[in-house]
Amino acid sequence: MPRKPARHHRLLPVRPLTFSPFARSVARVATAYLVKHHMHDAMQQSAGDEFKEKLKNVDRQSESSEDEEFDGVVQADFAFFDPKPDDFHGVKTLLQSYLNNKQWDLSGFVDLILGQTTVGTVVKLEDDEDNGVFSIITALNLGRYKDHKCITELKEFLLNICHEKDKIGNLRSLLGDEAQKVGLLVSQCVVNLPPELLLPLYDALFDEISWATEDEPTEELRNCFRFKFYVVVSKFYKHKNANQERYSSTDKDEAFVYIKPEDEILHKLSMWSFLFPLQTQQVATHELKNYQLTGIVMAVKAEDISSFRQQLHALINES
């Protein structure tokens, strides 16, 4: 059985996928705004005129007024690869704001991700010599890497941003005594990556985790992938009135707008979660005037991943 899914070649709409008409509308505007700025950042980090020109082509198709539906279409040959050292700058760019723009050992974190080749996938353009990375997905055992500076700093960050008394004990447990059973689920992509790629990406990740429990050369390594829990650090848009008693799910505006469609499924399946404020620049659009970009930390049982995969398949296939 191949370790990576087959290459994907299709005409892909650059459009966000969300659960409701309102969220889809808001996310569409945010995507049209964000993709231009993200691509400019990527161009600054990536060498090679050919790759820059490809990003400019995507950029031009992303320009749309806030009053129009964004109907840009990009033809792309995406390919999945095992992480390798050459992906360092591309992966680091994707993860630049992973911990709320905190100054931490991000380079060491990227090195851990790229050093774990049996579990993890990067998405790039097929036959692209410039090595531009469009997505990274992996799961790192928090116990296995507990002595690395980046993991120590990540744990400190999570403990410092958790101000909910009923959650801090659970968080301390997962980051401490239970760490050997906890996988840090890292999934980051360019803003407008086609949602159709989510299925093979997540299927590949969890298949590889399962294979690693049998294929790794030592019992110690095999045990490192026998996760019982996953911790996810992400962000979404939260309505500014969502915490008020008068706010209800029947209001015109939804409480949450998820940037990544899979996050809503993970949020619903999570054992617990907590929010934290972000320093990341807010997207300035009329549709998002009542929303605040907010960080979220979620803890999900490994036994619920089967349900997650089923729900993700249903979401993508029915969209």
Secondary structure, 3 states (H helix, E strand, C coil): CCCCCCCEEEEEECCCCCCCHHHHHHHHHHHHHHHHHHHHHHHHHCCCHHHHHHHHHHHHHHCCCCCCCCCCEEEEEEEEECCCHHHHHHHHHHCCCCCCCCCCCHHHHHHHHHHCCCCCEEEEECCCCCCCEEEEEEEEECCCCCCCHHHHHHHHHHHHHCCCHHHHHHHHHHHCCCHHHEEEEEEEECCCCCHHHHHHHHHHHHHHHHHHHHHCCCHHHHHHCCCCEEEEEEEEEEECCCCCCCCCCCCCCCCEEECCHHHHHHHHHCCEEEEEECCCCCCCCCCCCCEEEEEEEEEEEHHHHHHHHHHHHHHHHHC
